[in-house]
């Protein structure tokens, strides 16, 4: 029987922090953490494609389309490279939890600068979800401020116990285990 894995991500502007977990859900293991690029390091504007300099929204629709095409290509390539990692060899991964800051509709945001951030949030979560979906991995999007409550329901443990176990999972990987990694690990655990 193939071992099943789950992925969790915390999406940021231009990248996502990913955690790979194995089950069972009653005793999860964190196997790896990776940074998944959702932008092109050689094209700085792909980190914030809806911005035209500091605090200014990008108004050139052709430029936004050009940058978005690069971002989509980067996301597909990064997910392809992630799934080619030896950690996935002989294992099946069909689900991912994707933690985001917000799912607000950018059209409902009046301030152009804040709307640019909302557009970028939607873009980066969408290109990651689409790239995963292209590989047969179903995504569940979770807004960060609801992560604790949703984790309590999905994992069926008290929030303090979940936090303690998530913190312990990070020790097995060494190195930094920041809020982004913890959010990604929680999301992966939720979809195991």
C-alpha positions as CSV (number, residue, x, y, z in Angstrom):
1,X,0.0,0.0,0.0
2,X,1.3,3.4,-0.9
3,X,1.9,5.9,1.8
4,X,-0.2,9.0,1.5
5,X,1.2,12.5,1.9
6,X,-0.4,15.9,2.3
7,X,1.0,19.3,1.5
8,X,0.4,22.5,3.4
9,X,1.3,26.0,2.2
10,X,1.4,29.5,3.6
11,X,1.1,31.8,0.6
12,X,3.1,35.0,0.6
13,X,3.8,37.6,-2.0
14,X,5.9,35.9,-4.7
15,X,6.4,32.6,-2.8
16,X,4.9,30.0,-0.5
17,X,6.3,28.1,2.4
18,X,5.4,24.4,2.0
19,X,5.4,21.5,4.5
20,X,5.1,17.9,3.5
21,X,3.4,15.6,6.0
22,X,2.6,11.9,6.2
23,X,-0.1,10.3,8.3
24,X,-2.0,8.8,9.9
25,X,-3.9,11.9,11.0
26,X,-3.8,10.6,14.6
27,X,0.0,10.7,14.5
28,X,1.3,13.0,11.7
29,X,5.0,13.4,10.8
30,X,6.5,16.5,9.1
31,X,8.8,15.1,6.5
32,X,10.1,18.2,4.8
33,X,9.7,22.0,4.3
34,X,10.3,23.8,1.1
35,X,10.0,27.3,-0.3
36,X,8.0,27.3,-3.5
37,X,8.8,30.2,-5.8
38,X,5.7,31.9,-7.3
39,X,7.7,34.6,-9.0
40,X,10.8,35.0,-11.1
41,X,13.9,36.2,-9.2
42,X,15.2,37.8,-12.4
43,X,12.0,39.9,-12.8
44,X,11.6,41.8,-9.6
45,X,8.1,43.1,-10.5
46,X,6.7,39.5,-10.4
47,X,6.8,39.7,-6.6
48,X,4.2,42.5,-6.6
49,X,2.7,42.6,-10.1
50,X,-0.1,44.9,-9.2
51,X,2.3,47.6,-7.8
52,X,4.1,50.2,-9.8
53,X,6.6,51.3,-7.2
54,X,6.1,51.8,-3.5
55,X,2.5,52.5,-2.6
56,X,1.4,53.0,-6.2
57,X,-1.0,50.6,-8.0
58,X,0.0,49.3,-11.5
59,X,-2.5,50.6,-14.1
60,X,-0.9,49.1,-17.2
61,X,-3.1,46.1,-18.0
62,X,-0.6,44.8,-20.6
63,X,2.2,44.8,-18.0
64,X,0.0,43.1,-15.4
65,X,-0.8,40.4,-18.1
66,X,2.9,40.0,-18.9
67,X,3.8,39.6,-15.3
68,X,0.9,37.2,-14.6
69,X,2.0,34.9,-17.4
70,X,5.5,34.8,-15.9
71,X,4.1,34.1,-12.4
72,X,1.9,31.2,-13.8
73,X,4.9,29.7,-15.5
74,X,7.0,30.0,-12.3
75,X,4.3,28.4,-10.2
76,X,3.9,25.4,-12.5
77,X,7.7,24.9,-12.7
78,X,8.1,25.2,-8.9
79,X,5.3,22.7,-8.2
80,X,6.7,20.3,-10.8
81,X,10.1,20.5,-9.1
82,X,8.6,20.1,-5.6
83,X,6.7,17.0,-6.6
84,X,9.9,15.6,-8.3
85,X,11.6,15.7,-4.9
86,X,12.7,12.2,-3.6
87,X,10.4,12.6,-0.6
88,X,7.4,11.9,-3.0
89,X,9.0,8.8,-4.5
90,X,6.7,5.8,-4.0
91,X,4.1,7.9,-2.2
92,X,0.8,9.5,-3.2
93,X,-0.2,13.1,-2.6
94,X,-3.7,14.1,-3.5
95,X,-4.5,17.0,-1.1
96,X,-3.1,20.3,0.0
97,X,-4.1,22.9,2.5
98,X,-3.4,26.5,1.4
99,X,-3.3,29.2,4.1
100,X,-3.8,32.7,2.9
101,X,-4.2,36.1,4.5
102,X,-7.5,37.0,2.9
103,X,-10.0,35.9,0.2
104,X,-11.5,39.4,-0.1
105,X,-12.8,40.3,-3.6
106,X,-10.4,43.0,-4.8
107,X,-13.2,44.8,-6.7
108,X,-14.8,45.6,-3.3
109,X,-11.7,47.4,-2.0
110,X,-11.8,51.1,-2.5
111,X,-8.2,52.1,-1.8
112,X,-6.1,51.4,-4.9
113,X,-3.0,50.4,-2.9
114,X,-4.9,48.0,-0.7
115,X,-6.7,46.7,-3.9
116,X,-3.3,45.9,-5.4
117,X,-2.4,43.8,-2.3
118,X,-5.8,42.0,-2.6
119,X,-5.2,41.3,-6.3
120,X,-1.8,39.9,-5.5
121,X,-3.2,37.7,-2.7
122,X,-5.8,36.3,-5.1
123,X,-3.2,35.8,-7.9
124,X,-0.6,34.0,-5.8
125,X,-3.2,31.6,-4.1
126,X,-4.8,30.9,-7.5
127,X,-1.6,30.2,-9.4
128,X,-0.5,27.8,-6.7
129,X,-3.9,26.1,-6.5
130,X,-4.0,25.8,-10.3
131,X,-0.5,24.3,-10.5
132,X,-1.3,21.8,-7.8
133,X,-4.7,20.9,-9.5
134,X,-2.8,20.3,-12.8
135,X,-0.9,17.6,-10.9
136,X,-4.1,16.0,-9.5
137,X,-3.8,17.6,-6.0
138,X,-7.0,19.1,-4.6
139,X,-6.6,22.3,-2.6
140,X,-8.5,23.6,0.4
141,X,-8.0,27.3,1.0
142,X,-8.0,28.4,4.6
143,X,-7.9,32.1,5.7
144,X,-5.2,32.5,8.4
145,X,-7.5,34.2,11.0
146,X,-9.8,31.1,10.9
147,X,-7.0,28.5,10.9
148,X,-7.2,27.7,14.6
149,X,-11.0,27.2,14.6
150,X,-10.9,25.1,11.4
151,X,-8.0,23.1,12.6
152,X,-9.8,22.3,15.9
153,X,-12.8,20.9,13.8
154,X,-10.6,19.0,11.2
155,X,-8.1,17.5,13.7
156,X,-10.5,17.1,16.6
157,X,-8.1,18.2,19.3
158,X,-8.0,21.3,21.6
159,X,-6.2,24.3,20.1
160,X,-3.4,24.2,22.8
161,X,-2.7,20.5,22.0
162,X,-2.6,21.2,18.2
163,X,-0.2,24.1,18.8
164,X,2.1,22.0,21.0
165,X,2.2,19.1,18.5
166,X,2.8,21.5,15.5
167,X,5.7,23.0,17.5
168,X,7.1,19.5,18.1
169,X,6.8,18.6,14.5
170,X,9.2,21.4,13.6
171,X,12.0,20.0,15.8
172,X,12.3,17.0,13.5
173,X,13.2,19.2,10.6
174,X,15.7,21.4,12.4
175,X,16.3,25.1,11.5
176,X,13.7,27.8,11.7
177,X,10.1,26.8,12.4
178,X,8.4,30.2,12.1
179,X,4.7,31.1,11.9
180,X,4.7,30.4,8.2
181,X,5.9,26.8,8.6
182,X,3.5,26.2,11.5
183,X,0.6,27.5,9.5
184,X,1.6,25.3,6.5
185,X,2.0,22.2,8.8
186,X,-1.4,22.8,10.4
187,X,-3.0,23.0,6.9
188,X,-1.3,19.8,5.8
189,X,-2.4,18.0,9.0
190,X,-5.9,19.2,8.4
191,X,-6.1,17.6,4.9
192,X,-4.3,14.3,5.8
